[in-house]
Amino acid sequence: MLVALGVAWAVLALPGHAEHGPHHLGHDTAAAALGGWVVMVVAMMVPAALPLVAMLRRLLAGRAAAPVLLVVTLLGYLAVWTAAGAAFVAGDAAVHGLVGDADGAAVRIAGGVLVLAGLYQFTALKNACLTACRTPRWFALRYWHGRRAAAEAAVIGTAYGVSCVGCCWALMLVSFVAGTAAMPAMVALSVLMAAERLTRRGRSLVRPAGAVLVALGAAVLTGLLPPVLLHPLLGG
């Protein structure tokens, strides 16, 4: 997992990849955009699944097929995020089809996404999904019976992935819109999502982060954000 994370972040940092990230559908095919999204998910969301992996290692201790079952679980997790990415790619294509290259369109989209992501931090759905993400043991208790190990591992990974998407989709949408050229924004969002889910006081970060995102989005929409901050946010 550490090797995969290192490779994913290295790929995201490549100049060529920054120019062809998941939000550049004007230059990329949908398949290439989705591939860029998968790399982004591996880099940003796999760390948040570490508690699930640790729990499964204890659950599967002594089984010869334990490594294979862990891989199956992670593939289920990534499959859910890939489906979310496909929805983002389709939505991105639709939005750009409507607004085209109109002046200021990218800025308005970025500002709207920031406000949306900030408001979502205050919702009951965010809280419920964050609770599920912070308690991976529940998924094992609910879905693991040990009779059909591979299928049950896939179900655990998929179910955990659904809760993860419910928790973090809006923050990942900010990364999707900003693109891989906005590396500081991606790193900051990765740290925030990991802290929300992995640290003891993670819940206390949710609403302050939401307030910051709403304020930042409002500043973008009203033109109050200095260009020196706006361009890195937009990957420019």
JOQUI-V511071 format. One record per residue. N is the residue number from 1. RES is the residue in one letter. SS is DSSP state (H for helix, E for strand, - for the rest). PHI is phi in whole degrees, 0 to 359 (999 if undefined). Layout:
# JOQUI-V511071
N_RES_SS_PHI / N_RES_SS_PHI
This chain:
# JOQUI-V511071
1_M_-_999 / 2_L_H_296 / 3_V_H_297 / 4_A_H_299 / 5_L_H_297 / 6_G_H_298 / 7_V_H_295 / 8_A_H_298 / 9_W_H_293 / 10_A_H_296 / 11_V_H_294 / 12_L_H_297 / 13_A_H_279 / 14_L_-_294 / 15_P_H_304 / 16_G_H_298 / 17_H_H_291 / 18_A_H_299 / 19_E_-_277 / 20_H_-_226 / 21_G_-_281 / 22_P_-_294 / 23_H_-_265 / 24_H_-_260 / 25_L_-_288 / 26_G_-_294 / 27_H_-_244 / 28_D_-_249 / 29_T_-_284 / 30_A_H_298 / 31_A_H_295 / 32_A_H_294 / 33_A_H_296 / 34_L_H_292 / 35_G_H_298 / 36_G_H_298 / 37_W_H_296 / 38_V_H_299 / 39_V_H_299 / 40_M_H_297 / 41_V_H_296 / 42_V_H_301 / 43_A_H_291 / 44_M_H_260 / 45_M_H_252 / 46_V_-_299 / 47_P_H_304 / 48_A_H_290 / 49_A_H_270 / 50_L_H_301 / 51_P_H_299 / 52_L_H_296 / 53_V_H_297 / 54_A_H_298 / 55_M_H_295 / 56_L_H_291 / 57_R_H_299 / 58_R_H_291 / 59_L_H_295 / 60_L_-_263 / 61_A_-_305 / 62_G_-_94 / 63_R_-_275 / 64_A_-_296 / 65_A_-_270 / 66_A_H_305 / 67_P_H_300 / 68_V_H_295 / 69_L_H_293 / 70_L_H_296 / 71_V_H_297 / 72_V_H_300 / 73_T_H_298 / 74_L_H_293 / 75_L_H_294 / 76_G_H_297 / 77_Y_H_299 / 78_L_H_290 / 79_A_H_297 / 80_V_H_295 / 81_W_H_293 / 82_T_H_294 / 83_A_H_297 / 84_A_H_298 / 85_G_H_296 / 86_A_H_299 / 87_A_H_295 / 88_F_H_298 / 89_V_H_297 / 90_A_H_296 / 91_G_H_295 / 92_D_H_298 / 93_A_H_297 / 94_A_H_294 / 95_V_H_297 / 96_H_H_291 / 97_G_H_293 / 98_L_H_279 / 99_V_H_265 / 100_G_-_60 / 101_D_-_253 / 102_A_-_302 / 103_D_-_301 / 104_G_-_78 / 105_A_H_298 / 106_A_H_298 / 107_V_H_293 / 108_R_H_295 / 109_I_H_296 / 110_A_H_298 / 111_G_H_296 / 112_G_H_296 / 113_V_H_293 / 114_L_H_297 / 115_V_H_296 / 116_L_H_302 / 117_A_H_298 / 118_G_H_294 / 119_L_H_294 / 120_Y_H_297 / 121_Q_-_298 / 122_F_-_262 / 123_T_-_273 / 124_A_H_293 / 125_L_H_296 / 126_K_H_301 / 127_N_H_296 / 128_A_H_294 / 129_C_H_290 / 130_L_H_295 / 131_T_H_300 / 132_A_H_296 / 133_C_H_296 / 134_R_-_277 / 135_T_-_231 / 136_P_-_298 / 137_R_H_301 / 138_W_H_300 / 139_F_H_293 / 140_A_H_292 / 141_L_H_297 / 142_R_H_279 / 143_Y_H_245 / 144_W_-_264 / 145_H_-_235 / 146_G_-_81 / 147_R_-_272 / 148_R_-_238 / 149_A_H_302 / 150_A_H_296 / 151_A_H_296 / 152_E_H_291 / 153_A_H_297 / 154_A_H_296 / 155_V_H_295 / 156_I_H_300 / 157_G_H_297 / 158_T_H_292 / 159_A_H_296 / 160_Y_H_295 / 161_G_H_297 / 162_V_H_298 / 163_S_H_295 / 164_C_H_292 / 165_V_H_298 / 166_G_H_299 / 167_C_H_283 / 168_C_H_240 / 169_W_H_301 / 170_A_H_291 / 171_L_H_292 / 172_M_H_291 / 173_L_H_296 / 174_V_H_299 / 175_S_H_297 / 176_F_H_298 / 177_V_H_289 / 178_A_H_293 / 179_G_-_85 / 180_T_-_287 / 181_A_-_288 / 182_A_-_269 / 183_M_H_301 / 184_P_H_301 / 185_A_H_294 / 186_M_H_295 / 187_V_H_296 / 188_A_H_298 / 189_L_H_293 / 190_S_H_299 / 191_V_H_297 / 192_L_H_298 / 193_M_H_296 / 194_A_H_294 / 195_A_H_294 / 196_E_H_301 / 197_R_H_263 / 198_L_H_250 / 199_T_-_264 / 200_R_-_298 / 201_R_-_258 / 202_G_H_301 / 203_R_H_299 / 204_S_H_290 / 205_L_H_271 / 206_V_H_296 / 207_R_H_288 / 208_P_H_302 / 209_A_H_297 / 210_G_H_299 / 211_A_H_296 / 212_V_H_295 / 213_L_H_294 / 214_V_H_297 / 215_A_H_297 / 216_L_H_295 / 217_G_H_297 / 218_A_H_297 / 219_A_H_295 / 220_V_H_294 / 221_L_H_293 / 222_T_H_267 / 223_G_-_78 / 224_L_-_273 / 225_L_-_281 / 226_P_-_301 / 227_P_H_306 / 228_V_H_296 / 229_L_H_264 / 230_L_H_291 / 231_H_H_296 / 232_P_H_297 / 233_L_H_294 / 234_L_-_268 / 235_G_-_73 / 236_G_-_244
